[in-house]
Amino acid sequence: MLARHPRVDRVIEKDSPGITFSQGVWNREIRVGQPEQQYYGLFEVIDNNPLVCADVVSVPGAAATLGLIAIAPLAQAGLIADSPVLAINFADNEDELHQALSRVGWDGGIAVHVDEFDLGGVLAATGMVSIRTPDNLDDLDALYEEQFGRSFYIRRDDSSDWRPELVLGQPYAVYRLRIVPDSPNSLLTIAVLSDRNGKAGGAQLVHALNVMCGFEESLGVS
């Protein structure tokens, strides 16, 4: 993706994850999975304005990325009633997921269940969250729409067959919501899919590069 990027002059491969780039004499870094960094998180959730001047930014790893897509809107709205559960089809850094959710307002922990199976390079997550039932269930749709509705990299899909092909080879993740209403709490299930090199991988790094440099967010991937 970097080699195809219209604003990147030269690409030198390195073994470690992330991107180191220069703008004149200014050397900058994009790292992966380092929630201890001052500037860390899902770009659809955090304030992007300071990133234009940041020396170092960290994007979430794969599990944290999918977990934040599923749960961050609920955490920020204060709707979570009990520790969520996240089932994923790949092994990853679970500690980072705990820290990532803490940074968006949920310190109650999360149970992660890993069942490794191959979806042809697609990563899958299913979040199950007990939430305080809102007065109007449509408020949940509005909550996710407000967070992700304008994002190129995170898209809602409630009608297609839920298959890996929805995101295979694509830079964006897709999600869908299902709720079992009850009182006082309801069960919300959020399913998320991403290509390993898409939103949960390399495309998120290019997104970070674009934000840091003030480029169009989808430049080089669309």
N, C-alpha and C positions, 0 to 999 in steps of 0.2 A: 504493500500500500504506500509506503514512503517513497519507493522508487517511482511510483506513478503520480505522486503528489505534485501539482503544478508549481508549488512554492518551495519545494525542497531541491537544493542544487546538487547535493551529493550524499550518498548513503554508504556508511561503513558498518558492516554487521559486527555485533558483539555477542558474547555468550550469555550475559546476564539479561534478565527481562527489563524492559523499560527503554526509554529514549533519552539520549544526551544530545543536545543540539546547541548550536551557536547562532546568535544574531549579532554580527559584528564581533566585538570583544566580549559580549555578554554570553556566558555559558550557563545553560539551564538544564534541568533534569525532570523527567517524568518517570516516577517509580511505580511499582505495583505492590499492593498489599501491605502498606505501611501506615496503619491508622495512627501511629504516634506522630506523624508529620502534621504540622500546623494546617496545611492545605491538603485535605484528604476527603474523598467521598465521591458519591455519585453526582455527576455534574448537573443532573436534573433536579437535585435536592439541595445542594449547597449554593451559596452565593458565589457566582462566577466572577464578579467584578474584581476582587483582589488577585485573581489568578493571572491577570494580564501583567502584573508586576512581580510575580513570585519567581524565586530562583528554583525552588523544588516543589513539585506537586506529586501526590500519589493518588492513583486511581485504585479502586477496590480490586481484589482478586476475584476469581470467577464465582465462588460461592457467596462472597459478600455482595457482589454485584446483583446476582439473582435474588438474594435475600432482601437486599434493600429495595429492589423493584417491588417485591411482594409486600413488604412490611413497613417500609419507611413512611408512607402516607398515613398509616394507622398510628404509628408511634408519634409522629409529629402532631397528630390531632388528639392524642391522649385517649384513644378508643380501646386500647388493648386491655383486656380484663385478666388474662392469665398468660403464662409463658407460651409463646408460639412454638410450633413444630415445623421444621423444614426438612423435607425429604428430597435428596438429590441423587443423581445417577453417577456421581464422580467423587473421588476423594479430594479434599482441599483443606485449607487452614481454618478450622472451626473457631479458634481463638479470635481470629480477625473478624469473623462474623459477629461474635459477641461485642467486640469493641466498636464495630461499625454501627450496630444498633444502638449502643450506648450514646454514640455521638449524635444520633437523631432523636434521642429522648426516651429510649427504652432500656432500663437497667435490670429488668426482671429475668434476663437470661433467655436462652432458646435451646430447644432440644433438636439436634441434627441427626437424621437417620440417613446413612449412606448405603445405597444398594447399587453397586457399580454394574452398569450394563451399557453396551455400545449402541448409540443412536446415530452412527455414521458421522461422528464429529460434532453432534449437537448435544448441548448441555441442557438438562431439564431440572426444574425445581418445582416443588409443590409446597406452598406454605398453608398451614392450617392454624387459624387464629380465632380464639374466643374474644369477641368484642362486645362492648356495651352497645346494646341495640339502640340505634338512633331513632328519633321520632319519625323520621322519614327515611326509608331505605334507599331512596334515590340520592340521598346525601352521600352515600358511599361512592356511587358513580361519579358524582361531582368532585369528590375528594381526589380520586385518581385522575380524573380529567384535568383538574387544576394543576396537578403535579406533572403529568406526562402528556397532556393533550397536544402540546405544541412541539414535542420532541421528535426529531428525525430518528433517534436511536431506540426509542421505546414506544411500542404501538399496541393498542388494544385490539384483540380479535375474539369476538364472541360467537362467530357464526361458521368459521371454516372447520373442516375436519382437523382435529388437534394432532398434527403429525410433524415430524422433524423437518419435512420439506418446507414448512412455513418459513423457516429461517436458514435453511441450509445454503451456505455461500452468501448470506446477507449480512450487512453490518448492524442490523437492528435486532432487538429482542421483541418478542410478543408476549402478551399476558392476557389472562381472562379471569373473571371473578365469578364465584358461585357462592350464594349465601343460603344457609338454613336458618330462617328467622325463628327467634324464640324470645322469651322475656325472663329475666332482665338482660341475658346475654345471648348472642347469636354466634353461629360458627361460620366464618368466612374462609373460603378456600381460594387461593390465588395460585394459578399455574403459570409458569414462566418458561420460555424456551429461548435459547440463543445458540448460534453457531459458536464453536470454540474460538474461532478467530474473529467473531463479530463483536457485539456489545460486551460479551464476557471476555473478550481478548483484545486482539490487535486494533480493532476498529475503535475501541474506547481510548486507546493510547493516541490514535490519530485525532480523535475528537478533542482530547486534552491539548494536543499540540495546536490545534486550530483555535481553541479558546484562549490559550496563553498568548498566541501571536495576533489575536484579533481578526482571524480569518472567518469566513463562513463556516459554521460548525460541521457541515457535511462535506467540505472540500476534500477531494482526494479519495473519497469512499463512495460517493453517489454516482 
